Amino acid sequence: MNKAIDYLEQNKEVFLEELFELIRIPSISSIEENKPDMIRMAEALKAKLLAAGADKAKVMPTEGNPVVYAEKLIDPRKPTVLVYGHYDVMPVDPLDLWDSPPFEPEVRDEKIFARGADDDKGQSFMHIKAFESMVASDLLPVNVKFMIEGEEEIGSPSLGKWCEQNKDMLKADTILVSDTGMIAQDIPSITTGLRGLSYVEVKVTGPDHDLHSGIFGGAVANPANELAKLIASLTDENNHITIPGFYDDVIIVSDDERKKMAKAPFDLESYKKALDIKEVYGEKGYSTNERTGIRPSLDVNGIWSGYTGEGAKTVLPSVAHAKISMRLVPNQDNEKISKMVKEHLESIAPPYIKVEVTPLHGGQAYVSPITMPAYKAAEKAYTKTFNKVPVPTRSGGSIPIISTFESVLGIKSILMGFGLESDAIHSPNENYPLFNFYKGMETIVYFYKYFAEEMK
């Protein structure tokens, strides 16, 4: 492996500039005007994969944004790794909170600052370069396929069908993913579980047009006020979700497993300091890590209504909106939860307003066994490069397509993430430490070596 590791070291600055080329493409999947950038990004990835040593690469259409597929098949008798990543990124708002332009990457304090630096251009690009180093060194021990999509940040609505249509092409022994994080730079970890997701939009309508708040205030229901009341009713004083039936399918984690999870390093004071908060908050009876790993949650992701411009405009708004996400745990079905939330909110609407709930997207929770060959290979790889055995953790985040891979392709995924909580993904000033970028490539190289050995 030394030859491949040397290749990474000798080309690290070149790799960084290549990543910057990709970051400069504003591939925001949720904004229609960025559609041409999605195509441009897909074509750029295709070129990078071919240059890295793929035997073939192509941009494949879906009902939405294209998927970039590539492969290098060295021997049908050898195991196959399918690498998954996504090239789309989140919107950059609010722009004024960025310290540098979000699509003009720059390095400060040994970190790459840009939208997509971590999620997921930086982490996906590590795989392309780790692959390149092994091909260039003639050390690739397995067949490798790449599947990089452009709709993860909007729930991967097209990828499930695309996978169904291309099952034979996507056959593999494991799916390798870097779209998660690790506990700290000196505490490697492997994500063994992801929460599911139910995401809905709520619309509350009162009068058929905005009204004068002096003439009508107090006599006509204000949709913004009523929306706030509805949202407040969804959790109680213990931050327990009040929607009837919401917890019916939640599997209660045993006290023994909770004790094992509690052994994962966690500094509450550092956590609060990093977020600039005085106290943590969440469901009563559970620790911070448990609240994000083994328990469901409900959060407002956006809320808007009435006049929000500069100065005053005394209106009673006609309409109020909110976007709400529920993070789900294994055994909770996202479609069932979305239907439950819709029916609940619409049923409790008082007669002086109209409530409409529209499910937007979602996905199932996922659990990755620590006994499978891919996990054992990942564990050995982290131990080799970090000199520490990685800690198995459950993530509070969701990657909806991971559970789809299992149901459609019948393949388990190994989640080797290298991001940190401080990377501010989805937020202004997203960043990715250079240490993690380079160490990630090195660890992926060793994963291939150990996976080939585990599969013998």
Buried (B, 14 or more C-beta within 10 A) or exposed (E): BEEBBEBBEEBBEEBBEBBBEBBBBBBBBEEEEBBEBBBBBBBBBBEBBBEBBBEEBBBBEBEBBBBBBBBBBBEEEBBBBBBBBBBBBBBBEEEEEBEEBBBEBEBEEEBBBBBBBBBBBBBBBBBBBBBBBBBBBEBBBBBBBBBBBBBBBBBBBBBBBBBEEBEEBBBBBBBBBBBBBBBBBEBBBBBBBBBBBBBBBBBBBBBEEBBEBEEBEEEBBBBBBBBBEBBEEBBEEEBBBEBEEBBEBBEEBEEEEBEEBEEBEBEEEEBBEEEEEEEEEBBEEBBBBBBBBBBBBBEBEEBEBBEEEEEEEEBBBBBBBBBBBBBBBBEBBBEBBBBBBBBBBEEEBEEEBEBBBEBBBBBBBBBBEEEBBBBBBBBBBBBBBBEEEBBBBBBBBBBBBBBBBBEBBEBBBBBBBBBBEBBBBBBBBBBBBBEBBBBBBBBBBBBBBBBBBBBE
